[in-house]
Protein backbone atom coordinates (compact mmCIF):
# COMPACT_ATOMS: atom_id res chain seq x y z
CA UNK A 1 0.00 0.00 0.00
CA UNK A 2 2.86 2.54 0.57
CA UNK A 3 3.90 1.93 -3.03
CA UNK A 4 0.35 2.67 -4.16
CA UNK A 5 0.35 5.89 -2.11
CA UNK A 6 3.69 6.97 -3.61
CA UNK A 7 2.31 6.29 -7.09
CA UNK A 8 -0.83 8.33 -6.37
CA UNK A 9 1.25 11.27 -5.12
CA UNK A 10 3.47 11.16 -8.22
CA UNK A 11 0.44 11.10 -10.53
CA UNK A 12 -1.11 14.05 -8.66
CA UNK A 13 2.13 16.04 -8.95
CA UNK A 14 2.36 15.19 -12.65
CA UNK A 15 -1.20 16.44 -13.24
CA UNK A 16 -0.54 19.65 -11.29
CA UNK A 17 2.87 20.50 -12.81
CA UNK A 18 1.97 19.89 -16.47
CA UNK A 19 1.87 23.12 -18.49
CA UNK A 20 -0.26 24.07 -21.52
CA UNK A 21 0.77 26.07 -24.54
CA UNK A 22 -1.46 29.03 -23.60
CA UNK A 23 -3.68 30.29 -20.80
CA UNK A 24 -6.75 28.97 -22.55
CA UNK A 25 -5.06 25.57 -22.96
CA UNK A 26 -4.09 25.50 -19.27
CA UNK A 27 -7.63 26.33 -18.23
CA UNK A 28 -8.99 23.60 -20.49
CA UNK A 29 -6.47 21.08 -19.04
CA UNK A 30 -7.52 22.05 -15.50
CA UNK A 31 -11.25 21.56 -16.16
CA UNK A 32 -10.57 18.24 -17.92
CA UNK A 33 -8.22 16.82 -15.23
CA UNK A 34 -9.85 18.29 -12.15
CA UNK A 35 -12.12 15.22 -11.65
CA UNK A 36 -9.11 12.91 -12.06
CA UNK A 37 -7.12 14.92 -9.50
CA UNK A 38 -10.05 14.87 -7.06
CA UNK A 39 -10.30 11.09 -7.54
CA UNK A 40 -6.57 10.69 -6.71
CA UNK A 41 -6.96 12.81 -3.58
CA UNK A 42 -10.01 10.79 -2.45
CA UNK A 43 -8.18 7.47 -3.04
CA UNK A 44 -5.15 8.81 -1.17
CA UNK A 45 -7.36 9.82 1.77
CA UNK A 46 -9.15 6.44 1.82
CA UNK A 47 -5.81 4.57 1.92
CA UNK A 48 -4.65 6.87 4.67
CA UNK A 49 -7.78 6.25 6.75
CA UNK A 50 -7.61 2.46 6.19
CA UNK A 51 -3.96 2.33 7.29
CA UNK A 52 -4.67 4.47 10.34
CA UNK A 53 -7.60 2.25 11.40
CA UNK A 54 -5.53 -0.88 10.74
CA UNK A 55 -2.68 0.43 12.86
CA UNK A 56 -5.00 1.36 15.73
CA UNK A 57 -6.61 -2.09 15.61
CA UNK A 58 -3.25 -3.94 15.60
CA UNK A 59 -1.74 -1.88 18.41
CA UNK A 60 -4.92 -2.25 20.49
CA UNK A 61 -5.01 -6.03 20.03
CA UNK A 62 -1.32 -6.37 20.89
CA UNK A 63 -1.76 -4.26 24.01
CA UNK A 64 -4.72 -6.36 25.20
CA UNK A 65 -2.94 -9.69 24.51
CA UNK A 66 0.24 -8.60 26.31
CA UNK A 67 -1.71 -7.40 29.36
CA UNK A 68 -3.69 -10.67 29.45
CA UNK A 69 -0.48 -12.72 29.20
CA UNK A 70 1.18 -10.78 31.99
CA UNK A 71 -1.85 -11.13 34.28
CA UNK A 72 -1.86 -14.92 33.67
CA UNK A 73 1.84 -15.18 34.49
CA UNK A 74 1.48 -13.06 37.63
CA UNK A 75 -0.33 -15.91 39.45
CA UNK A 76 2.46 -18.44 38.68
CA UNK A 77 5.78 -17.00 39.92
CA UNK A 78 7.64 -13.92 41.01
CA UNK A 79 9.32 -13.56 37.60
CA UNK A 80 5.91 -13.20 36.01
CA UNK A 81 5.41 -10.10 38.16
CA UNK A 82 8.53 -8.65 36.56
CA UNK A 83 7.11 -9.43 33.16
CA UNK A 84 3.82 -7.83 34.27
CA UNK A 85 5.74 -4.69 35.18
CA UNK A 86 7.44 -4.78 31.78
CA UNK A 87 4.06 -5.28 30.07
CA UNK A 88 2.63 -2.45 32.13
CA UNK A 89 5.51 -0.23 31.11
CA UNK A 90 4.93 -1.24 27.46
CA UNK A 91 1.24 -0.51 27.86
CA UNK A 92 1.96 2.88 29.41
CA UNK A 93 4.42 3.61 26.62
CA UNK A 94 1.85 2.61 24.05
CA UNK A 95 -0.88 4.66 25.73
CA UNK A 96 1.44 7.68 25.92
CA UNK A 97 1.92 7.76 22.19
CA UNK A 98 0.41 10.90 20.63
CA UNK A 99 -3.12 10.77 19.28
CA UNK A 100 -1.70 11.65 15.90
CA UNK A 101 -0.95 7.92 15.35
CA UNK A 102 -4.46 7.63 13.93
CA UNK A 103 -3.38 10.02 11.19
CA UNK A 104 -0.56 7.85 9.84
CA UNK A 105 -0.83 7.59 6.09
CA UNK A 106 1.31 4.42 5.62
CA UNK A 107 2.37 1.22 7.36
CA UNK A 108 4.51 -1.66 6.15
CA UNK A 109 2.75 -4.93 5.22
CA UNK A 110 5.56 -6.86 7.00
CA UNK A 111 4.66 -5.03 10.22
CA UNK A 112 1.07 -6.31 9.92
CA UNK A 113 2.31 -9.88 9.39
CA UNK A 114 4.67 -9.64 12.37
CA UNK A 115 1.83 -8.36 14.57
CA UNK A 116 -0.39 -11.26 13.49
CA UNK A 117 2.37 -13.79 14.24
CA UNK A 118 2.88 -12.17 17.62
CA UNK A 119 -0.83 -12.42 18.41
CA UNK A 120 -0.87 -16.09 17.40
CA UNK A 121 2.21 -16.85 19.52
CA UNK A 122 0.78 -15.06 22.57
CA UNK A 123 -2.43 -17.04 22.18
CA UNK A 124 -0.43 -20.29 22.06
CA UNK A 125 1.46 -19.25 25.18
CA UNK A 126 -1.78 -18.49 26.99
CA UNK A 127 -3.14 -21.94 26.07
CA UNK A 128 0.09 -23.64 27.11
CA UNK A 129 0.19 -21.75 30.41
CA UNK A 130 -3.38 -22.75 31.17
CA UNK A 131 -2.57 -26.42 30.54
CA UNK A 132 0.50 -26.22 32.76
CA UNK A 133 -1.52 -24.73 35.59
CA UNK A 134 -4.03 -27.59 35.35
CA UNK A 135 -1.23 -30.17 35.45
CA UNK A 136 0.28 -28.41 38.44
CA UNK A 137 -2.94 -28.59 40.42
CA UNK A 138 -3.29 -32.31 39.61
CA UNK A 139 0.25 -33.09 40.73
CA UNK A 140 -0.20 -31.21 44.02
CA UNK A 141 -3.01 -33.57 44.89
CA UNK A 142 -1.06 -36.75 44.08
CA UNK A 143 2.58 -36.37 44.99
CA UNK A 144 4.38 -33.42 46.62
CA UNK A 145 7.81 -34.47 45.33
CA UNK A 146 6.54 -34.97 41.86
CA UNK A 147 4.90 -31.61 42.21
CA UNK A 148 8.20 -29.99 43.01
CA UNK A 149 9.78 -31.49 39.89
CA UNK A 150 6.80 -30.46 37.85
CA UNK A 151 7.03 -26.93 39.26
CA UNK A 152 10.67 -26.76 38.22
CA UNK A 153 9.76 -27.88 34.73
CA UNK A 154 6.90 -25.44 34.61
CA UNK A 155 9.18 -22.63 35.72
CA UNK A 156 11.61 -23.54 32.95
CA UNK A 157 8.83 -23.49 30.42
CA UNK A 158 7.56 -20.22 31.86
CA UNK A 159 11.03 -18.77 31.55
CA UNK A 160 11.15 -19.90 27.94
CA UNK A 161 7.75 -18.34 27.39
CA UNK A 162 8.99 -15.10 28.95
CA UNK A 163 12.01 -15.16 26.66
CA UNK A 164 9.77 -15.68 23.67
CA UNK A 165 7.57 -12.85 24.84
CA UNK A 166 10.60 -10.57 25.13
CA UNK A 167 11.57 -11.48 21.57
CA UNK A 168 8.07 -10.63 20.40
CA UNK A 169 8.26 -7.32 22.25
CA UNK A 170 11.53 -6.63 20.44
CA UNK A 171 9.84 -7.37 17.12
CA UNK A 172 7.00 -5.06 18.13
CA UNK A 173 9.52 -2.30 18.89
CA UNK A 174 11.05 -2.74 15.43
CA UNK A 175 7.58 -2.54 13.92
CA UNK A 176 6.90 0.68 15.85
CA UNK A 177 10.22 2.10 14.63
CA UNK A 178 9.24 1.23 11.06
CA UNK A 179 5.89 2.92 11.67
CA UNK A 180 7.68 6.09 12.85
CA UNK A 181 9.79 6.09 9.69
CA UNK A 182 6.64 5.71 7.61
CA UNK A 183 5.09 8.59 9.54
CA UNK A 184 8.03 10.83 8.60
CA UNK A 185 7.65 9.75 4.97
CA UNK A 186 3.93 10.56 5.05
CA UNK A 187 4.59 14.00 6.55
CA UNK A 188 7.07 14.69 3.74
CA UNK A 189 4.50 13.61 1.14
CA UNK A 190 1.89 15.79 2.80
CA UNK A 191 4.18 18.80 2.54
CA UNK A 192 4.95 18.06 -1.12
CA UNK A 193 1.27 17.63 -1.93
CA UNK A 194 0.37 20.88 -0.14
CA UNK A 195 3.10 22.81 -2.00
CA UNK A 196 2.00 21.35 -5.33
CA UNK A 197 -1.64 22.19 -4.60
CA UNK A 198 -0.70 25.78 -3.70
CA UNK A 199 1.30 26.14 -6.92
CA UNK A 200 -1.61 24.68 -8.87
CA UNK A 201 -4.06 27.15 -7.30
CA UNK A 202 -1.73 30.08 -8.13
CA UNK A 203 -1.37 28.97 -11.76
CA UNK A 204 -5.11 28.46 -12.00
CA UNK A 205 -5.78 32.00 -10.69
CA UNK A 206 -3.37 33.48 -13.25
CA UNK A 207 -5.01 31.51 -16.03
CA UNK A 208 -8.48 32.61 -14.88
CA UNK A 209 -7.37 36.26 -15.01
CA UNK A 210 -5.99 35.77 -18.51
CA UNK A 211 -9.21 34.10 -19.63
CA UNK A 212 -11.25 36.98 -18.21
CA UNK A 213 -9.09 39.48 -20.11
CA UNK A 214 -9.53 37.47 -23.30
CA UNK A 215 -13.31 37.38 -22.79
CA UNK A 216 -13.36 41.18 -22.37
CA UNK A 217 -11.46 41.62 -25.63
CA UNK A 218 -13.85 39.21 -27.33
CA UNK A 219 -16.85 41.20 -26.04
CA UNK A 220 -15.35 44.43 -27.41
CA UNK A 221 -14.74 42.82 -30.80
CA UNK A 222 -18.30 41.46 -30.82
CA UNK A 223 -19.74 44.92 -30.09
CA UNK A 224 -17.64 46.43 -32.87
CA UNK A 225 -18.78 43.72 -35.29
CA UNK A 226 -22.45 44.31 -34.40
CA UNK A 227 -22.07 48.02 -35.10
CA UNK A 228 -20.48 47.33 -38.49
CA UNK A 229 -23.21 44.81 -39.28
CA UNK A 230 -25.92 47.35 -38.45
CA UNK A 231 -24.25 49.93 -40.69
CA UNK A 232 -24.05 47.44 -43.56
CA UNK A 233 -27.70 46.49 -43.16
CA UNK A 234 -28.68 50.17 -43.40
CA UNK A 235 -26.63 50.54 -46.57
CA UNK A 236 -28.26 47.43 -48.06
CA UNK A 237 -31.70 48.88 -47.25
CA UNK A 238 -30.77 52.12 -48.99
CA UNK A 239 -29.57 50.21 -52.05
CA UNK A 240 -32.80 48.20 -52.15
CA UNK A 241 -34.85 51.41 -52.00
CA UNK A 242 -32.78 52.90 -54.81
CA UNK A 243 -33.28 49.74 -56.85
CA UNK A 244 -37.07 49.96 -56.33
CA UNK A 245 -36.97 53.54 -57.62
CA UNK A 246 -35.08 52.40 -60.71
CA UNK A 247 -37.59 49.60 -61.30
CA UNK A 248 -40.38 52.16 -61.10
CA UNK A 249 -38.64 54.35 -63.68
CA UNK A 250 -38.16 51.37 -65.97
CA UNK A 251 -41.88 50.57 -65.64
CA UNK A 252 -42.71 54.10 -66.69
CA UNK A 253 -40.39 53.73 -69.66
CA UNK A 254 -42.12 50.51 -70.61
CA UNK A 255 -45.45 52.29 -70.58
CA UNK A 256 -43.99 55.04 -72.77
CA UNK A 257 -42.67 52.47 -75.21
CA UNK A 258 -46.08 50.79 -75.37
CA UNK A 259 -47.61 54.15 -76.12
CA UNK A 260 -45.00 54.71 -78.79
CA UNK A 261 -45.77 51.35 -80.31
CA UNK A 262 -49.45 52.27 -80.45
CA UNK A 263 -48.56 55.56 -82.07
CA UNK A 264 -46.37 53.79 -84.61
CA UNK A 265 -49.22 51.41 -85.38
CA UNK A 266 -51.53 54.32 -85.95
CA UNK A 267 -48.97 56.01 -88.17
CA UNK A 268 -48.52 52.83 -90.15
CA UNK A 269 -52.30 52.56 -90.70
CA UNK A 270 -52.40 56.19 -91.77
CA UNK A 271 -49.52 55.51 -94.12
CA UNK A 272 -51.47 52.68 -95.84
CA UNK A 273 -54.63 54.83 -96.12
CA UNK A 274 -52.79 57.92 -97.27
CA UNK A 275 -50.09 56.43 -99.47
CA UNK A 276 -50.50 59.00 -102.10
CA UNK A 277 -50.61 61.88 -99.68
CA UNK A 278 -47.60 60.65 -97.74
CA UNK A 279 -45.46 59.76 -100.71
CA UNK A 280 -43.55 62.98 -100.30
CA UNK A 281 -43.01 62.12 -96.71
CA UNK A 282 -41.93 58.53 -97.36
CA UNK A 283 -38.32 59.24 -96.58
CA UNK A 284 -39.28 60.85 -93.31
CA UNK A 285 -41.37 57.87 -92.30
CA UNK A 286 -38.49 55.53 -93.09
CA UNK A 287 -36.26 57.67 -90.94
CA UNK A 288 -38.81 57.52 -88.12
CA UNK A 289 -38.99 53.73 -88.45
CA UNK A 290 -35.24 53.53 -88.23
CA UNK A 291 -35.33 55.70 -85.14
CA UNK A 292 -38.04 53.48 -83.68
CA UNK A 293 -35.97 50.39 -84.41
CA UNK A 294 -32.99 52.00 -82.78
CA UNK A 295 -35.21 52.90 -79.85
CA UNK A 296 -36.28 49.26 -79.54
CA UNK A 297 -32.67 48.16 -79.58
CA UNK A 298 -31.83 50.68 -76.90
CA UNK A 299 -34.82 49.48 -74.91
CA UNK A 300 -33.57 45.88 -75.19
CA UNK A 301 -30.13 47.01 -74.13
CA UNK A 302 -31.70 48.91 -71.27
CA UNK A 303 -33.55 45.78 -70.11
CA UNK A 304 -30.33 43.81 -70.34
CA UNK A 305 -28.54 46.48 -68.33
CA UNK A 306 -31.39 46.36 -65.82
CA UNK A 307 -30.92 42.59 -65.37
CA UNK A 308 -27.19 43.06 -65.06
CA UNK A 309 -27.81 45.79 -62.53
CA UNK A 310 -30.11 43.50 -60.50
CA UNK A 311 -27.48 40.75 -60.60
CA UNK A 312 -24.88 43.27 -59.57
CA UNK A 313 -27.07 44.34 -56.62
CA UNK A 314 -27.47 40.67 -55.54
CA UNK A 315 -23.73 40.14 -55.74
CA UNK A 316 -23.16 43.29 -53.75
CA UNK A 317 -25.53 42.01 -51.04
CA UNK A 318 -23.58 38.76 -50.76
CA UNK A 319 -20.25 40.54 -50.74
CA UNK A 320 -21.43 43.06 -48.14
CA UNK A 321 -22.78 40.34 -45.81
CA UNK A 322 -19.71 38.09 -46.11
CA UNK A 323 -16.79 40.54 -46.28
CA UNK A 324 -17.24 43.91 -44.61
CA UNK A 325 -13.85 45.13 -45.81
CA UNK A 326 -15.01 45.09 -49.44
CA UNK A 327 -18.11 47.19 -48.87
CA UNK A 328 -16.60 50.45 -50.17
CA UNK A 329 -15.48 48.86 -53.42
CA UNK A 330 -18.91 47.27 -53.90
CA UNK A 331 -20.61 50.63 -53.30
CA UNK A 332 -18.32 52.34 -55.80
CA UNK A 333 -19.09 49.69 -58.41
CA UNK A 334 -22.80 50.05 -57.73
CA UNK A 335 -22.60 53.85 -57.98
CA UNK A 336 -20.73 53.50 -61.26
CA UNK A 337 -23.47 51.18 -62.56
CA UNK A 338 -26.16 53.63 -61.41
CA UNK A 339 -24.36 56.51 -63.10
CA UNK A 340 -24.07 54.50 -66.27
CA UNK A 341 -27.75 53.60 -66.08
CA UNK A 342 -28.62 57.24 -65.44
CA UNK A 343 -26.66 58.32 -68.53
CA UNK A 344 -28.48 55.73 -70.63
CA UNK A 345 -31.76 56.84 -69.19
CA UNK A 346 -31.03 60.49 -69.98
CA UNK A 347 -29.95 59.53 -73.49
CA UNK A 348 -33.11 57.47 -73.99
CA UNK A 349 -35.25 60.29 -72.61
CA UNK A 350 -33.61 62.68 -75.06
CA UNK A 351 -34.30 60.33 -77.93
CA UNK A 352 -37.93 60.04 -76.88
CA UNK A 353 -38.27 63.79 -76.70
CA UNK A 354 -36.66 64.17 -80.12
CA UNK A 355 -39.00 61.52 -81.48
CA UNK A 356 -42.02 63.34 -80.04
CA UNK A 357 -40.86 66.62 -81.55
CA UNK A 358 -40.30 64.91 -84.89
CA UNK A 359 -43.77 63.37 -84.74
CA UNK A 360 -45.26 66.77 -83.92
CA UNK A 361 -43.44 68.40 -86.80
CA UNK A 362 -44.56 65.61 -89.13
CA UNK A 363 -48.20 66.12 -88.11
WOHUPE-V520397 format. One record per residue. N is the residue number from 1. SS is DSSP state (H for helix, E for strand, L for the rest). OMEGA is omega in radians with two decimals (999 if undefined). Layout:
{{N & SS & OMEGA} {N & SS & OMEGA}}
This chain:
{{1 & L & 3.05} {2 & H & 3.10} {3 & H & 3.10} {4 & H & 3.13} {5 & H & 3.08} {6 & H & 3.12} {7 & H & 3.13} {8 & H & 3.12} {9 & H & 3.12} {10 & H & 3.13} {11 & H & 3.10} {12 & H & 3.12} {13 & H & 3.11} {14 & H & 3.12} {15 & H & -3.07} {16 & H & -3.01} {17 & H & 3.11} {18 & L & -3.10} {19 & L & 3.06} {20 & L & -3.13} {21 & L & -3.11} {22 & L & 3.12} {23 & H & 3.13} {24 & H & 3.13} {25 & H & 3.11} {26 & H & 3.12} {27 & H & 3.12} {28 & H & 3.11} {29 & H & -3.14} {30 & H & -3.10} {31 & H & 3.12} {32 & H & -3.01} {33 & H & 3.12} {34 & H & 3.09} {35 & H & 3.14} {36 & H & 3.12} {37 & H & 3.11} {38 & H & 3.11} {39 & H & 3.10} {40 & H & -3.12} {41 & H & 3.13} {42 & H & 3.10} {43 & H & 3.13} {44 & H & -3.12} {45 & H & 3.12} {46 & H & 3.11} {47 & H & 3.14} {48 & H & 3.14} {49 & H & 3.14} {50 & H & 3.13} {51 & H & 3.14} {52 & H & 3.12} {53 & H & 3.12} {54 & H & -3.13} {55 & H & 3.12} {56 & H & -3.13} {57 & H & -3.11} {58 & H & -3.13} {59 & H & 3.11} {60 & H & 3.12} {61 & H & 3.13} {62 & H & -3.13} {63 & H & 3.14} {64 & H & -3.11} {65 & H & -3.12} {66 & H & 3.12} {67 & H & 3.13} {68 & H & 3.14} {69 & H & -3.10} {70 & H & 3.09} {71 & H & 3.12} {72 & H & -3.11} {73 & H & -3.10} {74 & H & 3.13} {75 & L & -3.06} {76 & L & -3.03} {77 & L & 3.11} {78 & H & -3.14} {79 & H & 3.14} {80 & H & 3.09} {81 & H & 3.06} {82 & H & 3.13} {83 & H & 3.12} {84 & H & 3.10} {85 & H & 3.09} {86 & H & 3.13} {87 & H & 3.14} {88 & H & 3.09} {89 & H & 3.11} {90 & H & -3.13} {91 & H & 3.11} {92 & H & 3.12} {93 & H & -3.13} {94 & H & -3.10} {95 & H & -3.14} {96 & L & 3.10} {97 & L & -3.10} {98 & L & 3.13} {99 & H & -3.10} {100 & H & 3.10} {101 & H & 3.14} {102 & H & -3.13} {103 & H & 3.11} {104 & L & -3.12} {105 & L & -3.08} {106 & L & 3.01} {107 & L & -3.06} {108 & L & 3.12} {109 & H & 3.13} {110 & H & 3.11} {111 & H & 3.10} {112 & H & -3.13} {113 & H & -3.14} {114 & H & 3.12} {115 & H & 3.12} {116 & H & 3.11} {117 & H & -3.14} {118 & H & 3.10} {119 & H & -3.13} {120 & H & -3.13} {121 & H & 3.13} {122 & H & 3.12} {123 & H & 3.10} {124 & H & -3.14} {125 & H & 3.09} {126 & H & 3.13} {127 & H & -3.12} {128 & H & -3.14} {129 & H & 3.11} {130 & H & 3.12} {131 & H & 3.14} {132 & H & 3.13} {133 & H & 3.11} {134 & H & 3.11} {135 & H & -3.12} {136 & H & 3.12} {137 & H & 3.14} {138 & H & -3.13} {139 & H & 3.13} {140 & H & 3.13} {141 & H & -3.04} {142 & H & -2.98} {143 & L & -3.10} {144 & H & -3.14} {145 & H & 3.12} {146 & H & 3.10} {147 & H & 3.13} {148 & H & 3.11} {149 & H & -3.13} {150 & H & 3.12} {151 & H & 3.12} {152 & H & 3.14} {153 & H & 3.13} {154 & H & 3.11} {155 & H & 3.09} {156 & H & 3.13} {157 & H & 3.12} {158 & H & 3.10} {159 & H & 3.08} {160 & H & 3.12} {161 & H & 3.11} {162 & H & 3.10} {163 & H & 3.11} {164 & H & 3.13} {165 & H & 3.08} {166 & H & 3.10} {167 & H & 3.14} {168 & H & 3.09} {169 & H & 3.08} {170 & H & 3.10} {171 & H & 3.11} {172 & H & 3.09} {173 & H & 3.09} {174 & H & 3.12} {175 & H & 3.11} {176 & H & 3.08} {177 & H & 3.10} {178 & H & 3.11} {179 & H & 3.11} {180 & H & 3.10} {181 & H & 3.11} {182 & H & 3.10} {183 & H & 3.09} {184 & H & 3.12} {185 & H & 3.13} {186 & H & 3.11} {187 & H & 3.10} {188 & H & 3.12} {189 & H & 3.08} {190 & H & 3.13} {191 & H & 3.13} {192 & H & 3.14} {193 & H & 3.12} {194 & H & 3.12} {195 & H & 3.13} {196 & H & 3.12} {197 & H & 3.11} {198 & H & 3.11} {199 & H & 3.14} {200 & H & 3.12} {201 & H & 3.11} {202 & H & 3.11} {203 & H & -3.13} {204 & H & 3.11} {205 & H & 3.11} {206 & H & 3.14} {207 & H & 3.11} {208 & H & 3.10} {209 & H & 3.12} {210 & H & 3.12} {211 & H & 3.12} {212 & H & 3.10} {213 & H & 3.12} {214 & H & 3.12} {215 & H & 3.09} {216 & H & 3.10} {217 & H & 3.13} {218 & H & 3.12} {219 & H & 3.10} {220 & H & 3.12} {221 & H & 3.14} {222 & H & 3.12} {223 & H & 3.11} {224 & H & 3.14} {225 & H & 3.14} {226 & H & 3.10} {227 & H & 3.12} {228 & H & 3.13} {229 & H & 3.12} {230 & H & 3.12} {231 & H & 3.13} {232 & H & 3.12} {233 & H & 3.08} {234 & H & 3.12} {235 & H & 3.11} {236 & H & 3.12} {237 & H & 3.11} {238 & H & 3.12} {239 & H & 3.12} {240 & H & 3.09} {241 & H & 3.12} {242 & H & 3.13} {243 & H & 3.10} {244 & H & 3.09} {245 & H & 3.14} {246 & H & 3.10} {247 & H & 3.11} {248 & H & 3.11} {249 & H & 3.14} {250 & H & 3.10} {251 & H & 3.10} {252 & H & 3.10} {253 & H & 3.11} {254 & H & 3.11} {255 & H & 3.09} {256 & H & 3.13} {257 & H & 3.09} {258 & H & 3.10} {259 & H & 3.11} {260 & H & 3.11} {261 & H & 3.11} {262 & H & 3.12} {263 & H & 3.13} {264 & H & 3.11} {265 & H & 3.11} {266 & H & 3.13} {267 & H & 3.13} {268 & H & 3.10} {269 & H & 3.09} {270 & H & 3.13} {271 & H & 3.13} {272 & H & -3.10} {273 & H & -3.06} {274 & L & -3.09} {275 & L & -3.12} {276 & L & -3.10} {277 & L & -3.08} {278 & L & -3.11} {279 & H & -3.14} {280 & H & -3.13} {281 & H & -3.09} {282 & H & -3.11} {283 & H & -3.14} {284 & H & 3.11} {285 & H & 3.11} {286 & H & 3.13} {287 & H & 3.12} {288 & H & 3.09} {289 & H & 3.11} {290 & H & 3.10} {291 & H & 3.11} {292 & H & 3.09} {293 & H & 3.10} {294 & H & 3.11} {295 & H & 3.08} {296 & H & 3.12} {297 & H & 3.11} {298 & H & 3.09} {299 & H & 3.09} {300 & H & 3.10} {301 & H & 3.14} {302 & H & 3.07} {303 & H & 3.12} {304 & H & 3.11} {305 & H & 3.09} {306 & H & 3.11} {307 & H & 3.11} {308 & H & 3.12} {309 & H & 3.10} {310 & H & 3.10} {311 & H & 3.12} {312 & H & 3.11} {313 & H & 3.12} {314 & H & 3.12} {315 & H & 3.13} {316 & H & 3.10} {317 & H & -3.12} {318 & H & -3.11} {319 & H & -3.11} {320 & H & -3.13} {321 & H & -3.08} {322 & H & -3.04} {323 & L & -3.10} {324 & H & -3.12} {325 & H & -3.11} {326 & H & -3.05} {327 & H & -3.10} {328 & H & 3.13} {329 & H & 3.13} {330 & H & -3.14} {331 & H & 3.12} {332 & H & 3.11} {333 & H & 3.13} {334 & H & 3.10} {335 & H & 3.11} {336 & H & 3.12} {337 & H & 3.13} {338 & H & 3.13} {339 & H & 3.11} {340 & H & 3.12} {341 & H & 3.13} {342 & H & 3.11} {343 & H & 3.12} {344 & H & 3.13} {345 & H & 3.12} {346 & H & 3.13} {347 & H & 3.12} {348 & H & 3.10} {349 & H & 3.10} {350 & H & 3.13} {351 & H & 3.11} {352 & H & 3.12} {353 & H & 3.10} {354 & H & 3.13} {355 & H & 3.10} {356 & H & 3.12} {357 & H & 3.13} {358 & H & 3.12} {359 & H & 3.12} {360 & H & 3.12} {361 & H & -3.13} {362 & H & 3.11} {363 & L & 999}}
